[in-house]
Amino acid sequence: MQHTSRPRLSPLNLMLRLAFAGAATTGALAHAAEAEQKTDATLPSVTVTGHSDADAYLVKRTTAGTKTDTAIRDLPQTVTIINQALIKDLSMQSMADVVRYVPGIGMANGEGNRDSPIFRGSASASGDFYIDGVRDDVEYYRDLYNVEQVEALTGPNAMIFGRGGSGGVINRATKQANFDAPVRAADLTLGSQQKRRLTVDVGQAISDTVALRVTGLVEDSEGYQRNATLKRYGINPTVAIRPNRDTRIVLGYEHFEDKRATDRGVPSLNGRPLDLPVDTFFGDANPDTRPTRLNSDALSSLIDFDFGNGMHLSNKTRYTDYDKFYQNYNAGALNTRTNLVPISAYNNHQWRKNLFNQTDLTFDLQTGAIKHKILTGLELGKQDTDYLRMTGLFAGNAASVNVPLASPDGTLPVNYILGGSSADRDGNSSAKIAGVYIQDQIELSPQWQLIAGLRYDSFKLDYHNNVAGGVRALPAGPADFSSDDNLVSPRLGLVFKPAPAATLYANYSVASFPRGGDQLSSLNSINQGLKPEKFINYEIGGKLEINPDLLATLAVYRLKRNNVAVTNPVTGIADRLVDGQRTNGVELGINGKLTSAWSINGGYAHQDAKLLATASATALNGAIVGMVPKNTISLWNRYDFLPQFGAGLGVSRRSDMFASTSNTVVLPSYTRVDAALFYTVNANYKLQVNVENLTDKKYYQYANGDNNITPGSPRAYRVSLHANF
């Protein structure tokens, strides 16, 4: 049984055409402007040297935490912003790169086909991603080619972002057309494992009312794992329209493709990952037999009206069409008697169409000596998804095949069929979302502030199971399941400023997670009537501006996970709701400049995440949550020795952690060292060399269960040329 993808645009052709068109347009405009200048006019030369203020790591204000422009120091929660300067200095290209320097957020294996963050010890989530504040919840690997900055918020954030956001969210703020200085940039990166990557960024105002910008990506790389391949293409043109000084309209389109070979890692032995070469692969090594691919097209619009006197209206619309497919081999536990490893296989195809519209109205109000900044909002959304999961059967319709540990990557003929296991499905779902919210940022006095917010979401999910039967069995069907949840998400934060540069705060927030799961495909006859899971966060903390360009943060929190469904001893099914998990934690962060030449970014997190009830035979009461280390610490430094020359050094350490809640397999602690050299050739060109894992440490990054463990990359080099024209 085969399903084919719908026809798609040629991304490389489209990207090159738009990039060249943008370059030609901006070049023609520049030439025309020069022609209009007086012949005797002489402009002063400008030389860019050193690590300028524009390259500083510290971002002081954001809209991510409140939907209003607020100083990070005044937010009663932990917000970590990885801006463009830090992204470039560390040569970040993925979410895994980003969260390495964000306290309280880790990453799981994601079955080798998706980003799978873990927020404050909460279960790995694929649905808590946003782009420009709008949900982006399909399972895939996100790129940073068109990203201005990444905003990571820990703690429940449902009051701002809606359902989910149980332990935190990650929002990507994209590069958009604007009326600032023209942009003409290109970045070329070459390196180990056949790294070949090119990004372009071209933009300029073409009149007083219209500005254009195009960002693009082409990548054709390999990797350190067996026959690894990676091909990425992206194009993101935007146009900004300013019909008058009080109105701004931004229209955008993005086409993005990601194609790679799936690799789920290695099994374990005696409670530790198998000690094998890092490029070992279990399954058929031919990358064509284990593809992961994503094709997505997105249309977006932003309309802003400034009415004056503190009143502002904003409307966002985003439509995205996703086509995601992956096919993979899954290693089981090693049989020590025979030295054989069982291999199973399956594939999964998901088609999703998201449509979201958000309208926000903010205005200022004063009652006596008390000042208010009030936000009211409405979000409407619809998500339609088709699913097809098929199991791979080997010779004789066997669900698995044994491969020798000495050569686990031979040719493995396999036939994918629907109904090869009870996990297979052929279905579709439709989710309808309507949310309303109100928030008041209250300035009680120069020292005291209060943020109070409440959100209500109506979330209705309908799931249809198309077929039943197969070689083994599928869930009974055809069948229809539905849930209709009313989600209430309060948030209350108190801020005290004992000194102009210091802030103390306390925060309470709640988020709910409906039964459909991250991918809206987990509804069944048992859980459709259960209450949503609820996450309650209590947090106190402080923030200190050590100097105007250096911010330190501290947060102490308790995150409780309630309404967890566990097996009922009376009914024998998972219909009993309990308080299922608790995380106690501490997060420290520091970001900015120690001196004019020394920039730093780092953080420390301590997490104690435990189950409070037995959920299954491998998730017992008192177990430590998998993929949650007790302690993580990271610190990146950049020092500019000369105006033209600088160096970077980063250290990240993670303590031991369990691969899963079975608590039987440990991923050992490790310390990784990264380094970089920076050289400014002139105002237009910069050279950069990054070394990942400088000491060539062998370590294990993350897992997806006890026998899907991903080793970290050996020492790798990246050489980048940053050009501005």
Residue, then its C-alpha position, 0 to 999 in steps of 0.5 A: m500500500q503506497h501513498t504519494s505526496r502532493p506535487r510541490l514547488s521546486p524550492l531551489n529554483l524558487m529560492l534562486r529566482l526570488a533571491f536573484a530578483g531581490a538582489a537585482t531590485t535592490g541593486a537597481l534601486a541603489h544605482a538609481a539612488e546614487a545617480e540622483q546624488k550630487t556629483d560632489a557629495t562625498l560620504p564618510s567611510v565606515t569601518v565595522t570592527g570588533h563585537s559591536d553593540a548590535d552583536a550583543y547577546l542581551v535582549k532587554r525587551t520582548t513581547a513573548g511573555t505578555k504579548t506587550d512590549t515589556a522589559i524582561r527584567d519586569l516579567p515574573q517568569t524565566v524567559t531566555i532569548i537566543n538572539q541573532a548574534l548568539i546564533k551566529d557566534l555558536s553556528m546554531q542551526s537547530m533547536a538542539d543547538v539552541v536549548r543547549y544554552v537554555p536552562g530548564i529545557g532538554m531534548a529527547n531523541g524524537e525517534g530520529n525524525r523531530d525536535s522533542p524538547i523536555f520542559r522542566g521535567s515534563a514529558s517530551a513535547s512536539g506541540d509546544f513550538y510557535i512561530d511569531g506567536v502562532r502554533d507550529d505543532v507538526e513533528y519536524y526539525r526546525d531550521l534557523y535560516n529565517v529566524e531573528q531570535v528564539e524565545a524560550l519560556t519555561g513554566p506553563n504559558a497557556m494564558i498567552f499561547g493556549r492549550g499545552g505549553s505545560g512546562g514551557v514553549i519555544n517561539r521563533a521570531t522570524k526576519q521580516a521586511n521593514f523600513d530600517a537599513p537595507v539588508r544584503a547578506a549571505d552566509l556560507t558554511l563548510g565543514s566536517q561530515q560534508k557540511r555544505r550550507l548557504t543562507v541569503d538575506v536580501g531586503q530593502a524599502i523600495s518606497d516610503t510605503v513598501a519594503l521587501r525581504v527574502t531569506g533563503l536556505v540551501e543545504d546538502s550535508e552528511g553526518y557522523q552517523r552511518n550513511a547520514t544525509l541531510k538536504r534542506y531548502g527554504i525560501n521566505p519572502t515577506v513584504a511590509i506595507r505602511p499605508n500611513r504612519d499608524t498602520r503596518i501590514v506584513l505579508g509572508y510566504e514560506h516554503f520549507e523542505d527537510k529530507r534526511a536519513t532517520d537514525r534512532g540510535v543504539p541499544s543498551l547493555n547492563g544499564r548503559p548504552l552499548d559501547l560502539p563506534v558513533d557511526t554504528f547503525f541498526g537496520d538497513a544502512n541504505p538511506d533510501t530505506r529510512p527517509t524522513r521528509l517534511n514539505s511545508d507551505a505557509l502563508s502569513s499576515l500581520i496587520d497593526f493599527d496604532f490608535g495613539n494614547g496607548m491603544h493598539l490593535s493587532n491581527k495575525t493570520r497563519y495558514t500552514d500546509y504540512d506533509k510529513f513522512y518518516q520510515n525507520y528501523n527500531a533496535g530492541a534489547l541485545n540478546t547476550r546469549t546469541n549476540l543478536v539484536p531484534i530490529s522492527a520497522y514502521n512508517n508514519h505519514q501525516w498531512r496537516k492543515n493549520l489555520f489560526n487567527q489572533t486578534d489582540l487589543t491593548f490599551d492604557l488606563q489609569t485609575g488614580a495613581i495606579k496604571h494599567k496596561i490591558l490586553t484583550g484577545l481572541e484566537l480562532g483556529k482549525q486543524d485538519t489532520d490525516y494519519l497513516r501508520m504502517t508496520g514493517l513485516f520481514a520474511g514470513n510476515a515476522a514483526s522483527v528480524n535479528v541482526p548480528l551485533a558485529s554487523p547490524d546494518g545489512t540489507l533488510p527486505v521489508n514490506y510495510i502494511l496497514g494492520g501489521s500491529s495494533a499501533d497502526r492507524d488510518g484516520n483523520s482528525s479535526a480540531k476547532i479552537a476558540g480562545v478568549y483572554i484578558q490580561d492586566q499589567i498593573e503598576l501599583s507604584p514604582q516598586w510594585q507591579l502585578i500581572a493578572g491574566l485569565r484565558y478560556d479555550s473551547f477545544k473540540l476534537d473529532y477523530h475518525n478511525n477509517v479501517a480495522g483488521g490486518v495481519r494482526a489487528l487494528p483498534a476496532g473500527p471504523a469508529d468515531f471519537s470526540s472530546d469537547d474541553n473547556l480549558v481555563s488558564p489563569r496567571l498571576g504574577l507579582v513583581f517587586k523592585p527593591a532597587p532600580a536594577a533589581t527585581l523580585y517576583a512570584n508567579y502562579s500559572v496553570a496550563s491544560f493538555p487535552r486528551g488528543g495528544d500533541q499530534l491530535s491522534s491519541l483519542n480513543s473510546i477510553n480517554q475521550g471522556l477524561k478530564p484534560e491533564k493539568f499543569i500547575n506551576y509555583e515560581i519565585g525568583g529574581k533578576l539583577e542588572i549587574n551592569p546595563d548590559l548584563l542580566a542575571t536571573l534566578a528562579v525556584y519552582r514547583l511544577k505539578r502534573n495532575n489528572v494523569a490517566v493510570t490503570n484502574p485496578v477495578t476496571g483494568i483500563a487507564d481511566r483513573l486520574v491521579d496526581g502523576q508527577r512533580t518537578n522541583g527545580v532551580e534555574l540560573g541564567i546570565n546573559g550579556k557583556l562582562t566588559s566591552a570585549w567580553s560577552i557571555n551566555g549561560g545557565y544552570a538548572h537543577q531538576d528533581a522530576k519524579l512520578l507520584a503514581t504508578a502509570s505502568a509496569t515500567a513507570l512506577n511510583g517514585a521513578i525519576v522521569g526519563m531524559v531529565p538530568k539532575n544538573t545541567i550547566s552551560l557557559w559560552n564566552r566570546y572575547d575580542f582581543l583586537p578590534q578584528f580578532g576574537a575567540g569563543l569558548g563554551v563548556s556544557r555539562r550534564s549529569d547522569m540521567f535515565a533513558s526512560t521512566s523504567n530507571t534501568v538504563v543510564l546515560p552517563s554524565y559528560t562535559r563537552v567543550d566548544a570553541a570558535l575563532f572570529y576574524t573581521v576582514n573588513a566592513n563587508y566580510k567576516l570569517q569564523v571557525n567553530v569547533e564542536n566537541l573540541t576534546d573529541k569526547k565520546y558521549y550520549q546526547y539523548a534517548n527515546g526509550d532504553n534502546n534508542i540512544t543517540p551518541g553525540s558527534p565526535r569533533a567537528y569543524r565548521v568554517s563560515l564566511h559572513a558577507n554583507f554587501 
